[in-house]
Amino acid sequence: MPADDDIIIRVRGLTTQFGDQVIHQDLDLDVRRGEILGIVGGSGTGKSVLLRTIIGLNRPRAGSIEVFGENLAELSPEQRLGLESRWGVLFQDGALFSSLTVAQNIEVPMKEHLGLPAELRDEIAALKIAMVGLPPEAGAKYPSELSGGMRKRAGLARSLALDPDLIFLDEPTAGLDPIGAANFDQLIRRLQTSLGLTVFMVTHDLDSLHAICDRIAVLAEKRVMVTGPMEEMLRHDHPWIREYFHGPRARAALAATPSPTDA
């Protein structure tokens, strides 16, 4: 069992509900320091709802959420703002401000959390743009001038603006072609390794699960049904888990995964 200080996110007894519809009930989840955890589940299981609840965009009906050992419900607004500076978020569509350039988008968190002069903000934004593999000239462009893959990289650069310890990714490879998705996977793994990040990644991309996830958490029946490495997913006998990880697309993803001798 990991030590308490190795648990970055601890969710206990979480219930989320919209009107009469219960999305999660008595859900427990731990996210360990330094891992890439993939969150998967069928349509309607609330993968993105879980992410949004953890970062505070949805209010849970019951349960507790601790991040970096702090119970989010017990924090003052000032404490909450300080804690939020330690994580970054990449939403599925990038969620960039259309009226701001890429560089200005990346500087938004700096303006909210840091009292930095404009020149230093510009230098940091340029560094983040380079870190995610975008050309320098991308900083002056508006989101509408970028391809879908470039917008995702710009959104990732913004999520890294404050040098976070933890990043949340919501379907980061959705809408990308296979080559673009594979490149984005490797970018995530490279950044995770070089920066020591903990990554909470909602995805349905079986290639991503095989390629970069250290553990996988499966949402089913309103809770986390099982959490473990890919090998455990392949052994599990729950009907949905078995179908998901042994279906035709799963077999194709497994066949495309390099063996250790190929690395």
C-alpha positions, -999 to +999 in steps of 0.1 A: +000+000+000+014+035-008+021+058+021-002+087+028+022+112+015+023+093-018-014+099-023-019+131-043-057+128-046-079+109-022-116+106-029-139+089-004-176+082-005-182+106-034-218+110-045-225+134-074-260+140-086-278+163-111-315+165-102-328+130-098-299+115-118-272+100-096-239+099-115-215+085-088-224+069-055-200+060-027-170+064-051-135+059-037-103+067-056-066+073-049-042+089-073-005+083-065+024+107-067+042+106-101+018+083-119-003+087-151-037+074-141-062+068-169-099+071-161-121+050-184-157+040-185-187+036-207-208+065-220-226+082-191-204+069-163-193+104-155-156+104-163-155+141-170-179+148-142-154+132-118-126+154-131-147+185-128-159+176-093-123+171-081-112+205-094-143+222-079-164+229-110-192+206-097-203+204-061-206+168-047-237+157-029-217+137-004-182+125+003-147+141+007-120+151-018-084+157-006-057+170-029-021+173-016-035+163+018-060+192+020-097+186+023-111+209-004-144+215+015-125+229+045-104+255+027-109+292+027-111+310-007-075+321-002-063+286+006-082+272-023-066+297-047-032+287-034-039+250-038-053+255-073-019+271-083-004+236-079-025+220-106-032+226-143-062+215-164-065+207-201-101+204-211-112+183-241-115+212-265-086+232-251-110+258-237-088+286-249-101+322-249-108+329-286-101+367-282-066+361-268-035+349-285-018+317-275+008+335-254-019+356-238-039+325-230-009+309-213-004+341-192-039+340-178-030+318-149+001+339-142-020+370-139-044+353-116-019+337-092+015+356-097+025+392-096+049+390-125+059+419-148+047+416-184+082+410-198+087+380-175+053+366-183+061+368-220+094+349-214+076+321-195+049+318-221+075+314-248+092+287-227+059+268-223+052+270-260+085+254-267+080+227-240+049+214-258+065+213-292+048+244-308+069+267-330+077+302-315+054+320-339+024+301-324+025+325-295+012+354-316-016+334-332-053+332-321-069+298-314-089+300-346-057+301-366-044+268-352-051+232-361-069+210-335-037+194-325-020+227-320-049+240-299-045+210-276-008+217-273-015+253-265-040+243-239-014+219-224+011+248-224-014+269-204-020+240-179+018+241-173+020+278-169+025+277-131+048+247-130+022+225-114+027+192-096-005+178-109-023+181-143-058+170-152-064+160-189-099+155-203-098+133-234-065+148-246-063+128-278-100+130-288-103+143-324-067+137-333-056+114-361-036+083-350-002+099-356-012+131-338-026+111-309+005+090-306+027+121-307+006+137-280+008+106-258+045+107-260+046+144-252+025+137-221+049+109-210+080+130-217+067+160-197+055+137-169+090+122-166+110+154-170+088+175-147+079+148-122+042+154-128+012+134-115-013+130-143-051+124-140-062+116-175-098+109-186-096+090-219-114+064-240-083+060-262-071+024-258-038+033-275-031+059-248-040+034-220-015+009-234+012+034-242+015+057-212-008+049-183+008+034-152-026+025-138-062+025-150-094+032-130-126+019-145-159+037-138-189+014-138-221+010-117-216+046-103-182+039-087-146+029-094-150-008-101-113-016-103-080+002-103-047-013-115-022-017-143-032-029-177-023-065-169-050-065-142-076-050-166-069-079-191-075-105-163-107-089-149-140-107-155-165-079-152-185-079-184-179-043-195-143-044-185-138-077-204-156-064-235-137-031-235-102-045-230-106-076-252-127-062-281-114-057-316-101-022-309-084-034-278-067-062-297-055-037-323-041-014-296-024-042-279-008-053-312+005-018-318+021-015-284+059-020-286+073-048-266+103-040-242+127-054-268+114-029-293+120+001-271 
